[in-house]
Amino acid sequence: MPSIEVHTDHCKGCGLCVDICPANVIEFSKEINNLGYHPAQYKGEGCTGCTLCFYTCPEPDAIVVHRKD
């Protein structure tokens, strides 16, 4: 199953990945990261591996998409 990994210390909580995700599997964390933002987080299941979140995110290294064959 595909999944995403959000490096929360790089996320500025812009919400672009939350808005673009067609599977609706990204949400904002209730925790605050070291930058002072509520970062995005993966809900844990349902990712299709489409990579839209990765390409939409303006922060380098904030989102990694894991796609398994």
PyMOL commands that set and color helices and strands:
alter all, ss='L'
color gray80, all
select helices_A, chain A and resi 16-20+52-56
alter helices_A, ss='H'
color red, helices_A
select strands_A, chain A and resi 3-6+26-28+40-42+63-66
alter strands_A, ss='S'
color yellow, strands_A
deselect
rebuild
show_as cartoon
